[in-house]
Amino acid sequence: MFNNIGPKCKAAAKALCYIGITLSVISGLLMVFAGAFSYSGSAGTLMAVYGFLTMIFGSLVSWLGSLGLYAAGEAAENSAIAANLAVKADMQREQEKQG
């Protein structure tokens, strides 16, 4: 479960980003359509504007929010690689001392 956490974090970040963008666009479109079919002119226009803002800023926030989780996954993956390389280098030094 906690082995190879780097790729899992990166996959979760991508999934959360895609889900957030999709939900932002869907909710924004619903707001735009609700505003377009509203009986009140000014309230409908305001609802449509909020819908477009939801699509734009909701998608942006989803993307920015996923960057931190993706960076954590990348850092975990790179630190595991560095640790493996350090162990191999230690083993080579030990073999050179003995041989």
N, CA, C and O atoms as CSV, one atom per row, in Angstrom:
chain,resi,resn,atom,element,x,y,z
A,1,MET,N,N,0.820,-1.192,0.000
A,1,MET,CA,C,0.000,0.000,0.000
A,1,MET,C,C,0.864,1.257,0.000
A,1,MET,O,O,0.562,2.225,-0.698
A,2,PHE,N,N,1.933,1.238,0.780
A,2,PHE,CA,C,2.793,2.411,0.856
A,2,PHE,C,C,4.090,2.224,0.077
A,2,PHE,O,O,4.993,3.054,0.183
A,3,ASN,N,N,4.198,1.168,-0.692
A,3,ASN,CA,C,5.354,0.982,-1.550
A,3,ASN,C,C,5.131,1.746,-2.841
A,3,ASN,O,O,4.002,1.864,-3.317
A,4,ASN,N,N,6.204,2.259,-3.401
A,4,ASN,CA,C,6.135,3.030,-4.651
A,4,ASN,C,C,5.091,4.140,-4.566
A,4,ASN,O,O,4.203,4.238,-5.413
A,5,ILE,N,N,5.209,4.971,-3.537
A,5,ILE,CA,C,4.209,6.015,-3.291
A,5,ILE,C,C,4.307,7.147,-4.298
A,5,ILE,O,O,3.315,7.835,-4.537
A,6,GLY,N,N,5.468,7.361,-4.894
A,6,GLY,CA,C,5.644,8.447,-5.858
A,6,GLY,C,C,4.705,8.350,-7.045
A,6,GLY,O,O,3.966,9.295,-7.322
A,7,PRO,N,N,4.716,7.218,-7.758
A,7,PRO,CA,C,3.790,7.114,-8.891
A,7,PRO,C,C,2.315,7.163,-8.482
A,7,PRO,O,O,1.471,7.629,-9.246
A,8,LYS,N,N,2.014,6.683,-7.285
A,8,LYS,CA,C,0.619,6.727,-6.818
A,8,LYS,C,C,0.178,8.161,-6.559
A,8,LYS,O,O,-0.947,8.536,-6.890
A,9,CYS,N,N,1.061,8.966,-5.967
A,9,CYS,CA,C,0.743,10.377,-5.733
A,9,CYS,C,C,0.563,11.112,-7.055
A,9,CYS,O,O,-0.343,11.931,-7.203
A,10,LYS,N,N,1.427,10.813,-8.003
A,10,LYS,CA,C,1.329,11.470,-9.303
A,10,LYS,C,C,0.035,11.088,-10.023
A,10,LYS,O,O,-0.599,11.938,-10.649
A,11,ALA,N,N,-0.352,9.834,-9.941
A,11,ALA,CA,C,-1.594,9.393,-10.565
A,11,ALA,C,C,-2.803,10.024,-9.873
A,11,ALA,O,O,-3.765,10.416,-10.532
A,12,ALA,N,N,-2.750,10.120,-8.546
A,12,ALA,CA,C,-3.856,10.753,-7.810
A,12,ALA,C,C,-3.956,12.235,-8.160
A,12,ALA,O,O,-5.057,12.772,-8.283
A,13,ALA,N,N,-2.825,12.891,-8.320
A,13,ALA,CA,C,-2.833,14.308,-8.686
A,13,ALA,C,C,-3.471,14.504,-10.059
A,13,ALA,O,O,-4.270,15.421,-10.252
A,14,LYS,N,N,-3.120,13.652,-11.001
A,14,LYS,CA,C,-3.715,13.758,-12.339
A,14,LYS,C,C,-5.216,13.499,-12.286
A,14,LYS,O,O,-5.996,14.220,-12.908
A,15,ALA,N,N,-5.621,12.471,-11.546
A,15,ALA,CA,C,-7.043,12.137,-11.455
A,15,ALA,C,C,-7.832,13.273,-10.805
A,15,ALA,O,O,-8.901,13.642,-11.290
A,16,LEU,N,N,-7.310,13.826,-9.709
A,16,LEU,CA,C,-8.002,14.925,-9.042
A,16,LEU,C,C,-8.088,16.160,-9.929
A,16,LEU,O,O,-9.088,16.877,-9.910
A,17,CYS,N,N,-7.050,16.402,-10.696
A,17,CYS,CA,C,-7.064,17.544,-11.612
A,17,CYS,C,C,-8.139,17.362,-12.674
A,17,CYS,O,O,-8.931,18.272,-12.918
A,18,TYR,N,N,-8.173,16.193,-13.306
A,18,TYR,CA,C,-9.162,15.940,-14.348
A,18,TYR,C,C,-10.587,15.978,-13.796
A,18,TYR,O,O,-11.489,16.521,-14.434
A,19,ILE,N,N,-10.783,15.406,-12.621
A,19,ILE,CA,C,-12.115,15.416,-12.005
A,19,ILE,C,C,-12.526,16.845,-11.659
A,19,ILE,O,O,-13.667,17.239,-11.902
A,20,GLY,N,N,-11.606,17.618,-11.094
A,20,GLY,CA,C,-11.913,19.002,-10.733
A,20,GLY,C,C,-12.243,19.861,-11.938
A,20,GLY,O,O,-13.184,20.654,-11.905
A,21,ILE,N,N,-11.465,19.705,-13.009
A,21,ILE,CA,C,-11.732,20.475,-14.224
A,21,ILE,C,C,-13.080,20.076,-14.817
A,21,ILE,O,O,-13.867,20.931,-15.226
A,22,THR,N,N,-13.337,18.773,-14.859
A,22,THR,CA,C,-14.610,18.303,-15.412
A,22,THR,C,C,-15.791,18.837,-14.615
A,22,THR,O,O,-16.765,19.312,-15.200
A,23,LEU,N,N,-15.721,18.768,-13.299
A,23,LEU,CA,C,-16.815,19.264,-12.462
A,23,LEU,C,C,-16.974,20.777,-12.580
A,23,LEU,O,O,-18.094,21.287,-12.549
A,24,SER,N,N,-15.867,21.494,-12.713
A,24,SER,CA,C,-15.940,22.946,-12.881
A,24,SER,C,C,-16.626,23.314,-14.185
A,24,SER,O,O,-17.462,24.217,-14.222
A,25,VAL,N,N,-16.274,22.618,-15.247
A,25,VAL,CA,C,-16.891,22.911,-16.542
A,25,VAL,C,C,-18.371,22.550,-16.531
A,25,VAL,O,O,-19.199,23.314,-17.025
A,26,ILE,N,N,-18.707,21.400,-15.975
A,26,ILE,CA,C,-20.118,20.988,-15.933
A,26,ILE,C,C,-20.950,21.964,-15.095
A,26,ILE,O,O,-22.021,22.396,-15.521
A,27,SER,N,N,-20.458,22.307,-13.911
A,27,SER,CA,C,-21.223,23.231,-13.067
A,27,SER,C,C,-21.296,24.620,-13.709
A,27,SER,O,O,-22.321,25.293,-13.601
A,28,GLY,N,N,-20.235,25.050,-14.368
A,28,GLY,CA,C,-20.271,26.333,-15.064
A,28,GLY,C,C,-21.273,26.335,-16.199
A,28,GLY,O,O,-22.011,27.303,-16.380
A,29,LEU,N,N,-21.302,25.249,-16.969
A,29,LEU,CA,C,-22.276,25.157,-18.055
A,29,LEU,C,C,-23.711,25.150,-17.533
A,29,LEU,O,O,-24.596,25.765,-18.128
A,30,LEU,N,N,-23.936,24.457,-16.424
A,30,LEU,CA,C,-25.271,24.454,-15.827
A,30,LEU,C,C,-25.685,25.856,-15.391
A,30,LEU,O,O,-26.841,26.250,-15.544
A,31,MET,N,N,-24.730,26.599,-14.848
A,31,MET,CA,C,-25.032,27.971,-14.430
A,31,MET,C,C,-25.313,28.859,-15.637
A,31,MET,O,O,-26.218,29.693,-15.601
A,32,VAL,N,N,-24.536,28.680,-16.708
A,32,VAL,CA,C,-24.769,29.473,-17.920
A,32,VAL,C,C,-26.142,29.169,-18.497
A,32,VAL,O,O,-26.884,30.085,-18.848
A,33,PHE,N,N,-26.486,27.884,-18.597
A,33,PHE,CA,C,-27.791,27.520,-19.136
A,33,PHE,C,C,-28.925,27.980,-18.228
A,33,PHE,O,O,-29.978,28.398,-18.711
A,34,ALA,N,N,-28.716,27.906,-16.920
A,34,ALA,CA,C,-29.744,28.387,-15.994
A,34,ALA,C,C,-29.930,29.891,-16.158
A,34,ALA,O,O,-31.051,30.395,-16.088
A,35,GLY,N,N,-28.840,30.597,-16.373
A,35,GLY,CA,C,-28.943,32.039,-16.596
A,35,GLY,C,C,-29.588,32.372,-17.924
A,35,GLY,O,O,-30.324,33.353,-18.031
A,36,ALA,N,N,-29.317,31.560,-18.946
A,36,ALA,CA,C,-29.881,31.819,-20.271
A,36,ALA,C,C,-31.390,31.612,-20.279
A,36,ALA,O,O,-32.111,32.309,-20.992
A,37,PHE,N,N,-31.864,30.664,-19.494
A,37,PHE,CA,C,-33.290,30.366,-19.479
A,37,PHE,C,C,-34.008,30.996,-18.288
A,37,PHE,O,O,-35.125,30.605,-17.951
A,38,SER,N,N,-33.369,31.957,-17.665
A,38,SER,CA,C,-33.959,32.635,-16.517
A,38,SER,C,C,-35.011,33.636,-16.989
A,38,SER,O,O,-34.915,34.184,-18.087
A,39,TYR,N,N,-36.008,33.862,-16.151
A,39,TYR,CA,C,-37.063,34.816,-16.486
A,39,TYR,C,C,-36.607,36.256,-16.275
A,39,TYR,O,O,-37.093,37.174,-16.935
A,40,SER,N,N,-35.685,36.438,-15.364
A,40,SER,CA,C,-35.187,37.778,-15.059
A,40,SER,C,C,-33.953,38.063,-15.901
A,40,SER,O,O,-33.024,37.255,-15.922
A,41,GLY,N,N,-33.926,39.169,-16.580
A,41,GLY,CA,C,-32.817,39.479,-17.488
A,41,GLY,C,C,-31.499,39.713,-16.777
A,41,GLY,O,O,-30.485,39.118,-17.140
A,42,SER,N,N,-31.500,40.584,-15.755
A,42,SER,CA,C,-30.237,40.917,-15.104
A,42,SER,C,C,-29.715,39.762,-14.246
A,42,SER,O,O,-28.507,39.536,-14.184
A,43,ALA,N,N,-30.605,39.042,-13.595
A,43,ALA,CA,C,-30.174,37.893,-12.789
A,43,ALA,C,C,-29.649,36.778,-13.685
A,43,ALA,O,O,-28.697,36.082,-13.330
A,44,GLY,N,N,-30.269,36.613,-14.842
A,44,GLY,CA,C,-29.813,35.600,-15.782
A,44,GLY,C,C,-28.439,35.928,-16.330
A,44,GLY,O,O,-27.598,35.041,-16.483
A,45,THR,N,N,-28.207,37.193,-16.624
A,45,THR,CA,C,-26.889,37.617,-17.117
A,45,THR,C,C,-25.831,37.403,-16.046
A,45,THR,O,O,-24.734,36.922,-16.330
A,46,LEU,N,N,-26.166,37.760,-14.827
A,46,LEU,CA,C,-25.226,37.577,-13.723
A,46,LEU,C,C,-24.921,36.100,-13.503
A,46,LEU,O,O,-23.777,35.734,-13.234
A,47,MET,N,N,-25.930,35.259,-13.616
A,47,MET,CA,C,-25.734,33.813,-13.463
A,47,MET,C,C,-24.831,33.281,-14.573
A,47,MET,O,O,-23.981,32.427,-14.321
A,48,ALA,N,N,-25.003,33.767,-15.780
A,48,ALA,CA,C,-24.156,33.335,-16.898
A,48,ALA,C,C,-22.714,33.772,-16.680
A,48,ALA,O,O,-21.788,33.013,-16.967
A,49,VAL,N,N,-22.514,34.972,-16.181
A,49,VAL,CA,C,-21.152,35.461,-15.898
A,49,VAL,C,C,-20.508,34.594,-14.824
A,49,VAL,O,O,-19.345,34.211,-14.945
A,50,TYR,N,N,-21.264,34.285,-13.772
A,50,TYR,CA,C,-20.741,33.414,-12.718
A,50,TYR,C,C,-20.417,32.020,-13.263
A,50,TYR,O,O,-19.466,31.376,-12.819
A,51,GLY,N,N,-21.204,31.571,-14.214
A,51,GLY,CA,C,-20.929,30.275,-14.833
A,51,GLY,C,C,-19.604,30.267,-15.572
A,51,GLY,O,O,-18.817,29.330,-15.440
A,52,PHE,N,N,-19.359,31.314,-16.353
A,52,PHE,CA,C,-18.084,31.401,-17.067
A,52,PHE,C,C,-16.913,31.529,-16.098
A,52,PHE,O,O,-15.859,30.931,-16.311
A,53,LEU,N,N,-17.099,32.309,-15.033
A,53,LEU,CA,C,-16.046,32.441,-14.027
A,53,LEU,C,C,-15.778,31.115,-13.323
A,53,LEU,O,O,-14.631,30.787,-13.018
A,54,THR,N,N,-16.836,30.361,-13.069
A,54,THR,CA,C,-16.681,29.043,-12.444
A,54,THR,C,C,-15.880,28.111,-13.347
A,54,THR,O,O,-15.011,27.377,-12.876
A,55,MET,N,N,-16.169,28.142,-14.627
A,55,MET,CA,C,-15.431,27.288,-15.560
A,55,MET,C,C,-13.953,27.663,-15.598
A,55,MET,O,O,-13.085,26.789,-15.582
A,56,ILE,N,N,-13.671,28.947,-15.648
A,56,ILE,CA,C,-12.283,29.399,-15.773
A,56,ILE,C,C,-11.520,29.199,-14.470
A,56,ILE,O,O,-10.495,28.517,-14.435
A,57,PHE,N,N,-12.032,29.803,-13.395
A,57,PHE,CA,C,-11.290,29.769,-12.139
A,57,PHE,C,C,-11.359,28.411,-11.440
A,57,PHE,O,O,-10.420,28.031,-10.741
A,58,GLY,N,N,-12.446,27.685,-11.618
A,58,GLY,CA,C,-12.528,26.338,-11.047
A,58,GLY,C,C,-11.509,25.408,-11.671
A,58,GLY,O,O,-10.873,24.614,-10.979
A,59,SER,N,N,-11.356,25.511,-12.986
A,59,SER,CA,C,-10.355,24.694,-13.678
A,59,SER,C,C,-8.943,25.088,-13.248
A,59,SER,O,O,-8.084,24.232,-13.039
A,60,LEU,N,N,-8.719,26.382,-13.120
A,60,LEU,CA,C,-7.403,26.873,-12.707
A,60,LEU,C,C,-7.055,26.416,-11.296
A,60,LEU,O,O,-5.929,25.990,-11.038
A,61,VAL,N,N,-8.014,26.503,-10.386
A,61,VAL,CA,C,-7.781,26.072,-9.003
A,61,VAL,C,C,-7.546,24.561,-8.939
A,61,VAL,O,O,-6.713,24.099,-8.160
A,62,SER,N,N,-8.262,23.803,-9.737
A,62,SER,CA,C,-8.050,22.348,-9.767
A,62,SER,C,C,-6.649,22.015,-10.245
A,62,SER,O,O,-5.981,21.147,-9.682
A,63,TRP,N,N,-6.211,22.702,-11.278
A,63,TRP,CA,C,-4.866,22.461,-11.808
A,63,TRP,C,C,-3.797,22.869,-10.800
A,63,TRP,O,O,-2.854,22.118,-10.548
A,64,LEU,N,N,-3.948,24.064,-10.223
A,64,LEU,CA,C,-2.964,24.522,-9.245
A,64,LEU,C,C,-2.941,23.638,-8.006
A,64,LEU,O,O,-1.876,23.387,-7.441
A,65,GLY,N,N,-4.094,23.171,-7.585
A,65,GLY,CA,C,-4.156,22.291,-6.416
A,65,GLY,C,C,-3.480,20.954,-6.646
A,65,GLY,O,O,-2.919,20.368,-5.720
A,66,SER,N,N,-3.530,20.474,-7.869
A,66,SER,CA,C,-2.902,19.182,-8.161
A,66,SER,C,C,-1.387,19.286,-8.282
A,66,SER,O,O,-0.689,18.279,-8.165
A,67,LEU,N,N,-0.871,20.491,-8.516
A,67,LEU,CA,C,0.577,20.644,-8.674
A,67,LEU,C,C,1.344,20.249,-7.415
A,67,LEU,O,O,2.407,19.633,-7.499
A,68,GLY,N,N,0.806,20.602,-6.251
A,68,GLY,CA,C,1.485,20.267,-4.999
A,68,GLY,C,C,1.569,18.768,-4.774
A,68,GLY,O,O,2.616,18.256,-4.377
A,69,LEU,N,N,0.483,18.068,-5.024
A,69,LEU,CA,C,0.472,16.614,-4.859
A,69,LEU,C,C,1.377,15.946,-5.885
A,69,LEU,O,O,2.069,14.979,-5.569
A,70,TYR,N,N,1.374,16.458,-7.112
A,70,TYR,CA,C,2.245,15.901,-8.150
A,70,TYR,C,C,3.716,16.127,-7.791
A,70,TYR,O,O,4.551,15.245,-7.992
A,71,ALA,N,N,4.028,17.312,-7.259
A,71,ALA,CA,C,5.404,17.608,-6.852
A,71,ALA,C,C,5.851,16.694,-5.716
A,71,ALA,O,O,7.003,16.261,-5.687
A,72,ALA,N,N,4.953,16.398,-4.784
A,72,ALA,CA,C,5.292,15.485,-3.695
A,72,ALA,C,C,5.574,14.086,-4.238
A,72,ALA,O,O,6.501,13.418,-3.780
A,73,GLY,N,N,4.787,13.645,-5.204
A,73,GLY,CA,C,5.026,12.341,-5.822
A,73,GLY,C,C,6.337,12.303,-6.570
A,73,GLY,O,O,7.066,11.313,-6.510
A,74,GLU,N,N,6.640,13.374,-7.273
A,74,GLU,CA,C,7.913,13.463,-8.005
A,74,GLU,C,C,9.096,13.444,-7.041
A,74,GLU,O,O,10.104,12.788,-7.302
A,75,ALA,N,N,8.971,14.166,-5.925
A,75,ALA,CA,C,10.041,14.190,-4.931
A,75,ALA,C,C,10.241,12.813,-4.303
A,75,ALA,O,O,11.376,12.388,-4.089
A,76,ALA,N,N,9.162,12.128,-4.012
A,76,ALA,CA,C,9.266,10.790,-3.433
A,76,ALA,C,C,9.917,9.826,-4.418
A,76,ALA,O,O,10.744,8.998,-4.035
A,77,GLU,N,N,9.543,9.939,-5.675
A,77,GLU,CA,C,10.109,9.064,-6.709
A,77,GLU,C,C,11.607,9.336,-6.888
A,77,GLU,O,O,12.405,8.404,-6.990
A,78,ASN,N,N,11.979,10.615,-6.924
A,78,ASN,CA,C,13.384,10.963,-7.103
A,78,ASN,C,C,14.228,10.592,-5.884
A,78,ASN,O,O,15.386,10.202,-6.033
A,79,SER,N,N,13.665,10.709,-4.688
A,79,SER,CA,C,14.434,10.338,-3.497
A,79,SER,C,C,14.644,8.827,-3.430
A,79,SER,O,O,15.677,8.367,-2.945
A,80,ALA,N,N,13.675,8.053,-3.912
A,80,ALA,CA,C,13.849,6.594,-3.954
A,80,ALA,C,C,14.945,6.217,-4.938
A,80,ALA,O,O,15.737,5.313,-4.672
A,81,ILE,N,N,14.993,6.901,-6.067
A,81,ILE,CA,C,16.041,6.642,-7.053
A,81,ILE,C,C,17.403,7.009,-6.477
A,81,ILE,O,O,18.370,6.265,-6.639
A,82,ALA,N,N,17.480,8.147,-5.808
A,82,ALA,CA,C,18.750,8.572,-5.210
A,82,ALA,C,C,19.210,7.600,-4.129
A,82,ALA,O,O,20.402,7.316,-4.012
A,83,ALA,N,N,18.275,7.097,-3.348
A,83,ALA,CA,C,18.638,6.138,-2.300
A,83,ALA,C,C,19.155,4.840,-2.915
A,83,ALA,O,O,20.129,4.272,-2.422
A,84,ASN,N,N,18.524,4.368,-3.973
A,84,ASN,CA,C,19.006,3.152,-4.642
A,84,ASN,C,C,20.388,3.345,-5.236
A,84,ASN,O,O,21.228,2.448,-5.159
A,85,LEU,N,N,20.634,4.500,-5.826
A,85,LEU,CA,C,21.958,4.771,-6.382
A,85,LEU,C,C,23.019,4.859,-5.289
A,85,LEU,O,O,24.151,4.417,-5.488
A,86,ALA,N,N,22.663,5.424,-4.142
A,86,ALA,CA,C,23.604,5.521,-3.031
A,86,ALA,C,C,23.949,4.135,-2.495
A,86,ALA,O,O,25.105,3.874,-2.162
A,87,VAL,N,N,22.975,3.256,-2.408
A,87,VAL,CA,C,23.230,1.887,-1.937
A,87,VAL,C,C,24.152,1.165,-2.914
A,87,VAL,O,O,25.073,0.467,-2.488
A,88,LYS,N,N,23.920,1.320,-4.206
A,88,LYS,CA,C,24.774,0.676,-5.211
A,88,LYS,C,C,26.198,1.211,-5.148
A,88,LYS,O,O,27.158,0.450,-5.270
A,89,ALA,N,N,26.335,2.520,-4.959
A,89,ALA,CA,C,27.667,3.112,-4.861
A,89,ALA,C,C,28.394,2.600,-3.624
A,89,ALA,O,O,29.596,2.337,-3.678
A,90,ASP,N,N,27.679,2.455,-2.509
A,90,ASP,CA,C,28.273,1.897,-1.286
A,90,ASP,C,C,28.743,0.464,-1.511
A,90,ASP,O,O,29.829,0.083,-1.075
A,91,MET,N,N,27.928,-0.318,-2.188
A,91,MET,CA,C,28.296,-1.716,-2.443
A,91,MET,C,C,29.530,-1.798,-3.330
A,91,MET,O,O,30.383,-2.661,-3.118
A,92,GLN,N,N,29.639,-0.925,-4.308
A,92,GLN,CA,C,30.811,-0.924,-5.175
A,92,GLN,C,C,32.061,-0.533,-4.400
A,92,GLN,O,O,33.123,-1.123,-4.601
A,93,ARG,N,N,31.950,0.451,-3.521
A,93,ARG,CA,C,33.108,0.844,-2.709
A,93,ARG,C,C,33.557,-0.283,-1.792
A,93,ARG,O,O,34.754,-0.506,-1.611
A,94,GLU,N,N,32.591,-0.996,-1.210
A,94,GLU,CA,C,32.921,-2.119,-0.344
A,94,GLU,C,C,33.600,-3.239,-1.131
A,94,GLU,O,O,34.540,-3.861,-0.635
A,95,GLN,N,N,33.141,-3.493,-2.326
A,95,GLN,CA,C,33.754,-4.522,-3.167
A,95,GLN,C,C,35.163,-4.129,-3.579
A,95,GLN,O,O,36.045,-4.985,-3.649
A,96,GLU,N,N,35.390,-2.852,-3.852
A,96,GLU,CA,C,36.725,-2.376,-4.228
A,96,GLU,C,C,37.685,-2.487,-3.063
A,96,GLU,O,O,38.859,-2.797,-3.266
A,97,LYS,N,N,37.213,-2.240,-1.832
A,97,LYS,CA,C,38.059,-2.360,-0.648
A,97,LYS,C,C,38.456,-3.802,-0.398
A,97,LYS,O,O,39.590,-4.080,-0.008
A,98,GLN,N,N,37.513,-4.733,-0.624
A,98,GLN,CA,C,37.779,-6.140,-0.377
A,98,GLN,C,C,38.606,-6.761,-1.496
A,98,GLN,O,O,39.411,-7.658,-1.247
A,99,GLY,N,N,38.415,-6.296,-2.710
A,99,GLY,CA,C,39.048,-6.945,-3.860
A,99,GLY,C,C,40.236,-6.243,-4.304
A,99,GLY,O,O,40.882,-6.666,-5.263
